[in-house]
Amino acid sequence: MASFADGVPSTAARDVSLALVAGEASGDMLAARLLAGLRPHLPQARFHGIGGPRMIEQGMVSDVPMDLLTVRGLFEVIPRYRELKGIQSRLRDRLIAEQPAAFIGADYPGFNLGLEEQLRAAGIPTVHFIGPQIWAWRGGRIKKIQRAVSHMLVIFPFEEAIYRAAGVPVTYIGHPLAETIPLAPDVAGARRALGLPDDARVVTVMPGSRMGELKYLAEPFVRAVQLLAARDPGLRFVVPMVGERQRAYFDQIVTAAGLQGVELIVTAEGSHTAIAAADAVLVASGTATLEVALFKKPMVIAYKVMRASWEIMRHMGYQPWIGLPNILAREFVVPELLQHAATPEALADAVWRQLQDTAGRERLAQRFLDMHHSLLRNSAEESAQAVLQIIGRAAPGTRR
């Protein structure tokens, strides 16, 4: 049962209180960068709300486990609607009573925008980090954003003009991943960490970190591995898999597929090591696709959800791409296989073509290097200064 601590410490005792909510791993990563930027300016501040392990590492107190919020797809939300609404309502009531200096919603717009609208109406400044993808789908959300958000922090340069045109104060802060991922990945070091030979051909397989993603993508990804291994028994496969439930589920799929003879490493070493070691990556759509691009690797992007969710979502998109590298490039620089097209055969064929195309991999690496430079800023400090400005703690002369 989700619960919130009773009592509100005095403002004087804690200097300032900021509330934050992240609902999944990508938001946890983004908000942790913001907290890292804020802490030197607000050493006595109290950060609390709902967050994951990276936010907690930065000193935040999570009143509710972040896992309780994690859900994927439109119809998948329905059976948990009352539970999620209850968490939102209890947090709203507590924050209205507490009156923190600001509320920061880290992505997760279905939950956070509704909460922000209520908090802003109660006089609490609200920051949303990052901008919902209204440029991709559900553009009508801009009206809710205008009511809910005091200041928007965006991580892609083209987003600034969209929010300014709508009258929403906005700051482009760069993408935190562009800072944490090196411009030149250490391929040899990653392979040593995973026990892989320097001259091996390596395919990294990333079917997602959430159970909802694994339910739809683990089996076709594993079957694709089986087909690729049949074409080249010397291929090595790496699967970063964090979480005991996820690992157990994936292991079941591997066992059922009979992959005992395939050189497959399932590792908790971390996705960045697994991506750096790869010659090509098979990846679920999401933030991971941008990680792969920043590591300058060719990839095949896949996406599958419940059929009813897909039928709605495919009619709501405004552009032909769903993968972040393709969206940023404004063209299909890497293949996307969606829903029924994401068969094991199609996935394996697409990865195989990339493994065979040396010149194409080199061109793609240069394209991704240019993309990396365009996203590279000091996001922790940029986002921190925007928040400090809102709560009246910015240094004199700070421009925003």
N, C-alpha and C positions, 0 to 999 in steps of 0.2 A: 504493500500500500504506500503510495506516495505521501510524504508528509513534509511539512515545513517547520523549521525551528520557531519556537515562540520567543517573543520579545524582540525589541529593536534597540541596538546599542545607541548611545548618544552620539550625535554628529561630532561633538568636540572630541570624544574619546577615540573615534576612528578616523578623524580628519575629513574623510569624504567616503560615501558609499556609492558604488556603481553596480547595477544589476545587469547580468548578461544571460542569454539563452542560446545554446547551440543544440541542434537536434540530431546531428550525425557527424561522422569523422571529418568531413571536409570543413564544416563549420567550426569544429573543435580546433582544427589546425589554424584556420584564419583568425579566430578569436584569441588563440594563444599568442600569435604574433602581435596583436593589438595590446594584449596585457603586458607583453615584454616591453613594448614601447611606452606604456603608461607607468609602469612601476618606478622607473627612475624619477619621474616627475611627481608621483604620488606615493611616496614610500610607505605612508601610514594608511593608505586607502584600503577599504574593505570591498572585495569583489565577491559577489555571490549570485546564485541563480541556478541554472542548469547547464552543466558542461561536462566534457569528457576528460580523459587522462592528461591531455596536453594543457588544457586550461587549468586543471588542478595542479599540475607541475609549476604553473606560474603563480600559485598562491590563491586561486579561486576556491571558494567553498561551494560545492554542488549540493543544493538542497534536495535534489531528486536525481537518481541515476539517469544519465543521458540515454541509455538504451531503451528506457520506457517511451521515448519519443520517436525512436527510429522506425519508420514505416515507409513503404515504397509503393507508388502507383495510386491511381484515383480510387478504385473500388476496394483496394486493400485497406484503406483508411476506415471504411464504413463500420466494420465490426469493432473497431477500437475508438470510434468517435466519442462516445460518452466518457471513456477513460481519459482521453487526451483533453477533452473539454474541461473535465474536472481539474486536471493538473493546471490548465491555463487559468481557470477561474480562481483557484486557490492562490496561485502566484500573483495574479492581478490584485486580489484583495490585500495580500501582504504588502505588495509594493506601493499601493495607493496609501496604505497606512504608514509605511516607512518614508515615502517620498525621497527616493535616492536622487543623487545629483543628475543622473541620466540612466536610461535603459538602452542597452545595446543588443540588438537582435542579430545573431550571426547566421546569415542565410536562413534556411528552414522557413520560407515565407508563409506557408499555409498556417502555421502556428504563430509565428512572430508578428506578422502584419496585423492580425486581429488583436493580439495583445498590445502592440504598439498603439493602435488606434484608441484603445480604451485608456492606456496610460497617458498618452498625450492630451486626451480630453480632460484628464485629471490634473494636468499641469506639469507632468514629468517630461522633460526633453527626451526625444527618442532618436536613436541612431540605428540605421539598418546597414549591415555589413555582410553580405555584398548585395548589389542590386539584383532583384529578380530578373530573369531573362525575358523581359517584356518585348525585347527585340526579336525573340525567337517564337514565343507563343503567349497567349493570354495578355495581349496588350491592354485590355480593359482594366487590368490591375493598377494602371497608373492613377486612376481616380482614387482608389483606396490608398495608394502610396502618398498621394497629396494630402490626405487626411491624417495618415498614420505616422509619417516620418518627418522629423525635424531636420535631419541631415542624412544624406545617402553617401556611403563610401563605395566606390566602384573600382573594379580591378582590371577592367579592359578600357583602353583609351577612347574607343568610339562611344562609350556609354555616357560620357559627360554631356555631350550635346543633347542627348535624348532627355535627360532629367532637367537640364537647364531650360529646354523648350517647354517643359511641363511645369516650370516654376518650383521645382524641388531643389533646395540647396544641395550641392554635390561636390565631392572631392575625389579625383582620380589618385589612387595611392600606389598603383603598380600591383603586380601579383606576387604574394609572398613566396610562392613556389619558385619564381624566377630568381630569388635571392638564395634560397636554400639548396637549389640544384646548381652544380658548377657548370660554367660555360663549356668546359671540356671534361666529360665524364671519365672516370678512372676505370676503364673496362678491365684491365689486367688485375687491378686490386679487387674489383667485385668478383671476378672469377676465382681468384685465390680464396676469398672469403667463403665462397660456395663450394670449393674443392673441384672446380672445373678446369680442364686443360685450356691453355691459352689459345690453342688452335681449334678448339671445338666449335661446331656450329650450334648456337643456342637459341631456343625459342622460349620466351617467357610467356606464361599463360596466366591471365588475371580475370577470372570470372566474377569478381566483385567481392566486397567485404561484408555485405549484408546477406542475411539468409534469403531475403526476397530475390536478390540477384542470383544467388547460387541455385535456387529452386528452378530457375528458367535457363540458366546458362552453363551450369557445371557439366551437365551431361553432354550437350553438343560440343563444348570445349574439349572434354575428355575424348570424345569420339574423333574429333578433329586431330588430336594428338596421336591417336591410334593410326589414323590414315597417314599422317606425316611420317610417323616412325616406320610404317610399311614402305614408304617411298625411299627413305634414307635411314637405315637402322643406326647410323652414327650420330643422328641428331640428339642433342641433350635438351631436356625440358625442365624449366624451373617454375614453380608455382608458389608465390608468396601467399601465405595463408595465416592470418592472425585471428585468434579466437578459438577456443576449444570446440564449440558447437560447429563452427564453420569447418574446422579441420576434420572433425569426425564425419560430417556430412560429405565432404569432398572425398575422404578416404573410402567411404562406402561406394561412391560413384566409380572411383578408380578400380576398386576390387571387382565390382559388377562388370566392368568393361574388360577385365582380364589384361591389365597393363603390366603384369609382373615382369615381363621381359624388356620393358621400355626404360630408358635412362631418364627417370623423372625424379626430381628433387622437390619435395614439398617443404618449404622453409618458413620459419618465423623470423628470419634474418631481417626482413623488411622489404617493402616494395622497391625502394630506391636501389638497393643492392641488386635485386633481381632484374630490374630494368637495365641498369648499367651494364650488366653482364651479357645482355641479349644482342642477337643479330636481328631479330624481329620479335614483335609482341602481339599477342592476341588478347584483346582487352575489352572489358565491358564499358559501355558509354558512361561518361561521368568525368569527374576531376582527374581520374587516373589517366585519361587520354592526354590531358595537358602535361602531366608528369612525363609521359612517354615522349611527347614532342620536345620537352625541355631537355631530355636526355638524348635528343637527336636520333631517335630510333624509328624505323618504319613500323607501321602497326596496321592491324585490321580491327576495326571497331564493330562491336555487336551490341544489339539491344533487343531484349524480349521482356514482355510483361503479360499480365492477365489479358486475355483476348478482349474483354469489354473495355478495359482501360486503353488498349491500343486503338480500338475503333474510334474512341473519342479523341485521343491525343493526336492521331494522324491527321485529323481534320482541323486541328487548332494551330498547327505550325504555320509560320510566316516565311520560312526559308527552307531550302532543300537539304540542309545539313543538320545533324544533331551532335556530331563530334566537335569538341572545342577546337582542335587544330584546323578542321575544315571551316568552321565558323570564322575563326580569326583570319584564315587565308582567303575567305570568300570564294572558295572553290574546293572540289574534291581532290585534295592532295593525298589522302589515304582512303581506302575503301570503307564503306559502312554497309553492314549486312543487318537488316532490321526485321524483327519478328519472324515471319515464315521464311524469309530469305536466309536466316541465320542457321542453315543446316550444317552438319558436320562436314559434308563434302564441299560446300561453298566456302566455309571457313578455312579448311585445309588448302584448297586451291589458291585462295587469296594469299595466305601466308607463304605458300610455296613459291608463288610468282615473285614475292618480295625477296625471298632468300636467293632467288636466281638472278635478280636484277641488280648487279653491283653498281652500275652507273646511276640507276634510279635511286638507290640508297644514298649515294653521295650527293645528288641534287637535293634530295629531301633533307639531308642533314644540314645543308647550307640554308635551306628555307627555314628550318626550325631554329637555326642559330640567329637569323634575322628576327624571328618571332621572339626569341628569348631576350634579345636586346630591347625590343619595343616594350616589354613587360617589366623591365628591371628598374626598380626604384627602391628607396628605403621605406618599405610599406609599414614597418612597425612605427617609425617616427612620423611618417605622413598621417597615418590613421590616428596616432596618439595626439598629434597637434590638433586635428579636427575635433576630437572629443574634448580636449582641454579648452578649446575655443568655446565650445558649447556650454561647458560648465563654468566658464569664466576663470580658468586656471592657466590659460596660455601665456607664454612669456610676452612682455611688451614688444611690439613690432612684428609679431608673428603675422605672416600674410596667409590669407586663406581665400 
